[in-house]
Amino acid sequence: MGLMDRFLGAGTAVTTMANAASGVAEVFRENATRRMELDEEAYARAIGQLTGEFAAQSCGWFDGMMNGLNRLPRPLMTLGTVGLFVYAMADPQGFGLRMQNLNLVPEPLWWLLGAIISFYFGAREAHYFRSRPVLRKQPAAAAEDAAPAAWPPLGPGDPFDDNAALRDWAGQGASR
């Protein structure tokens, strides 16, 4: 464009018109580059805030004890269940008597025990779900530009060999 504006002598006029045209175009379609810059800035601020909120804090003896107690239920339930199998093999009569006594426990108490265990594991799962690493969403342009995966060729013994739609979908066309 440097040669053209020297030849025509209208460098500032052309630049002004180009800027005006791009300004009018941004009214109808957003500036993709500016949108990416704003998204990156918002992401950086969110990560900065998250880092500040969940930075590792020093733990005292009480926090250490509570963390240790929070880690006990799973191993205790696992070892207790395995222990029941060992107890059933070692003393079948005593095991049978205790299982009959468990049958006398009222049903609402079993529901309460199930709710307590479910809430314990549900809260634990929710904690790990919330603290998983944040994955960044890829821009739509990158998703569209990605090349489709190559499909293995369909052979004569393939059960989908006679399906023209699957052949087209797999990228082999209807040339078979």
BELTAVEN-V41534 format. One record per run of one state. SS is the DSSP state (helix for helix, strand for strand, loop for the rest). FROM is the first residue (numbers start at 1). TO is the last residue. If there is no record, write none. Layout:
BEGIN
ss:from:to
SS:FROM:TO
SS:FROM:TO
END
This chain:
BEGIN
ss:from:to
loop:1:1
helix:2:8
loop:9:10
helix:11:28
loop:29:31
helix:32:53
loop:54:60
helix:61:70
loop:71:71
helix:72:90
loop:91:91
helix:92:102
loop:103:106
helix:107:130
loop:131:139
helix:140:145
loop:146:163
helix:164:169
loop:170:176
END
